């Protein structure tokens, strides 16, 4: 083994071509290494980390020489082998220009251009000097977020872990509701008895022996209302006490609107006033033959039939919308009550409460879970599918009538042979979040602009956004020098859910030759189109261009309701971040926050950002980098409090890699 053997380097450089280059570079020498031992070690580690972070295990280096990961490996190879024998200059986008090496702690910054130059004193294996300095330029990219591993589950003897819980006296339709903790099912059997059935297989108890026709558990899970013998009985679980309500005319359905009791009567939907009297909410249409079918889980809508047609009625507005054409049948509500399912002769339709079709599913007995999975049961098969008709999966063959999801989204009950059964469904693949879907649109839009394709870029804009780019304030396609060379997302946040809307702040980078010289930020608001269900860009605004290389740059902002993380492209003087980085509200008042700095990232924690509220990130000119240069001008970024429904699960910062074991010498 020769003196140049490096087990760690051999482990990294798997490609024979790379090892050949390494052997040539090892032979290069200079009598007086210009760098001290500590700095050689630090830069070696930095270049190794950069190589590891950007490689994806592709084929031969020679076939990938023009790809960015190849540039990273080339830079790492040159840096690792020549660091003790060559004059190396590092052109980071930091103060001082491109004429010296500036050591930095931790991994390289994301979304940042770097250069490594092999100086003119380098020699080949034969002792000849290189003809000219060789410069390698590359841009770091944030790594693709790893897909979270699914929570392991024990595999039962039968795939769904089915077990029989209790006989239901030959019931052909499961009328029941789960407790809020998914431990208990309250079900009406074929004789009208209301039973309490524990999911663990414990003993069945009886609430009422007969005459029960409808039941509903309050949203808080503390009360159970049911109709028996033309009266409404309300059982409070904590006390075990039951109160009776005897409205006239007699109720046919019972439900809840928050903590208020609702019921359907032959003439309309009623509730109980504060003095205990009956308060009339909405009238059932008097023309033709009409009847109530179901009350939504949130108590804001109800479905009814009229002369063979199915309708949904807004209890607040009094407006009705027809669901499909004639001969349709009500199937189920979404957990929130904002959407409804109904069946036709050959399919199951998902619609909003205005009757607009959202998706078409296979026909079956349907139940919609809180995790947005729909079970489709019947006499022969059981399927699971997403509400948008994706991920249709057959779970089992056999009888699975009237499936009913538990609140936990994994357990469900169903009928088989007149008895109540229990099973557990496997989880469907995770749904793309609103951020994921919108990010794909932004990525395609920006790629088209970088490629100079105005036609393709225009397909991602609605009429509002087209006006913004046609009005002279924004250029859809940038011509001239410097040219638009790349873009990246600075931050992104869900700002609305009805319809889904997402705000992206995108940074456009402009290049002269091979060097990034200026950048500009654009704010893009995307909304989900009500017809296509795809995101489109609806609003666009832009800031001014500014020059690079004049102090540290913000390259990533991750906004959560309690934490904001700001990543810079340079190492900062920690003493300047505590008073120099802050969040202010819409009135300019600074929010209380704990400020921490590590690895080029300033973290503001202890926040309480309100959904949809306006805030501003402020980076003052008092913030300095480790070379003592202040930020050239104050940096401001307007952000909105994130939506709790979708959250912001995209962290666009670049984490430090996990340490790798060092092979024994």
Phi, psi and omega in degrees: 000127182277173186290346183267000182297130182230098182303320182295319179293320178298326180290327181282315186272084182285332186282132180298325178297319179295320180295326178295316176300318181299318182295326177291317183291330180297331183285341180292142182210161174218140186294335184230091178304129188277352187245145179285163187297319182296319181289322176303315181296316181296315181289325177301314180296319181297314180292323177298316179298320179297318179296314179299319187289336186254343180283149178235018178071041183277188184283202188309139179300323182297326180281349182242020191299333181268357182277146180307318178299325179295321177299322179297315180294320180298316179298318181293317180299311180298316183294319184291323187268334184258357188299329181267354187228355182239159172275113184248133173241138185244115183262068174288157175280069181226167179303147179107352177074208187247052186227013179197163177271127177246104181296141180229146180278152174073197181282170178288155181287147177284158174056037186230140179273135177231154173227142171236125182248128173271114190288172186289350180274356180293146181236150176279181181296335180271002178093002179277143176285150177295149184296323182204156177302141179250125182245131177249124180245133177212158179241127180285146180236142174298141180291153175291131181299134179289142177289126181298140179288137179294150177293124182294143177233146175292138179271115181287169179301314169260148193305320183263002180061040187292143173208145179277132182261311186195149171288146179239034173053043175074021180301136179261346179223130181279110172257105184198170174213145179273152170290161184298331181266008177064018182267341189218140175245130175258117189226148176260125181273183184295344178260005181084012177278139177263116186247151174252114187243110178292140180290340181277004178088010179291182184295141179276134177244164186244130173267315178219137186281340183191173172077005182273131183240338182207149178213158178200134176264138181297153180304327178285347179077013185260349182221149176239124177251139177212153180260127178216126178053049175068014177234157175258122176257131180243112181262123174267118187297318185298318183263340184076008182271147179240133175245144183250140173238128183239077182285160175232128359290171186295141181285153177243332178224152178230148179200188181224146168237098190058243181258011181259137179282135176237152171209153176259133176239168182304336183256353181165191177256129183236164173217177182258125178286171181299331180270008179091354180280167179277130178248123183277127181261303183218149182266138171285137180307139183268341180284137178069199181258117183232149179204145178286146180244313185199150174252134182297153181303328180268001177072017182261344181220162174215149177254150178210161175251149177213114179052046176081004179247151183254135182229158170238134185245129173280116184289338177276323184264334184078007181267140180250150175226134179281141177257107180070199179260207179288162176062039171256158182227139178295141179244303184188165174259159165289161182303329180274344184083006182274347177225164186220151175242139175219155185252146172248192182296331186226006183205173176243129185252133171261125182224159172276179185283000171262003179087005181279126181295132178254327181196159176240125184242165172297149181291142177175169173290122193247145172216134187249123184271166177292343177265016178060046170238138181248127172271138176237104183256182180169201183274344187235329185215162174232128179238160172229141185205156174280156180299339178267013177078009177271163176058038176296123186225130174278124181267321185193163171255147181133190182267121178220076182275144175049054178300146182220110181294142167277159180302334181287350175074008177239325181266145174214152176254158177201168179257139173210120179061034179077008180241159179269129180239161180232144178208169178236128182263139175292152181287141172286161175304146181303142177283144171299135178284167176302323178296317179300312183295316180292324180297324178297321179294314180299318180299314180294321179298314182289324177297320178297322180290318177299324180280357179074023183260092183292328181296311179294317180301322182294339180290345181265003183252140169271184185299321180298314182291324178299322177295322180297319181278343179266352186276358178098339180281333181234142176254119178293316177241129182260121178251163176094191183236129004288155183259156175286115186254330182195165176220159171207156181277122179280316177202163181205144184206139173283127184244354179196160183232357182216078004277170175301132177220142186225137177255128175243137167252115185249135178258126177261129183249131183247137190237137171249117188068242177250002189253131174290126185241328179219164172215169183207145180253139173239137174261120181242126175253123180250142176233154178275123180293134185291338181266307184276341184067010177263153177282140173229153178280123186251327181226145178212131174222161183222150174264184181278155173286149173218156186283147177267165177084013180241065182101173183296147179245141170284126181242354179196140176225122179248118186252120170239168183296331183247352186214140171233127179247128182241118181256134180251164179271357182227157173288135183256159169285110185303332182291347182259354186275331186297320180259353186259347180236127186205166172242132176240155180274186185296342179262005179086007180276129180290134179276145175291132180203153173267127185255126176231147180230132175198135172053051178067010182242126174263126180247123174257112183242171182079019180274169175216071183285129182275141181304125177081354180281152183271132177223167178224129170276130182236127172243112185280163180288354176285347178288128182240155172270180184290346176271000177091008181265130179281157172299136188297322181211155181301136178254126179237137177223118178280131180228162177244148174300133186289154176286134180287333183296311184264328185069180179232090187269009179258112174262110188270008175279165180257114180286156175289142181290155176290144180294141178259147178294142179266123181300149178291144181291000000 
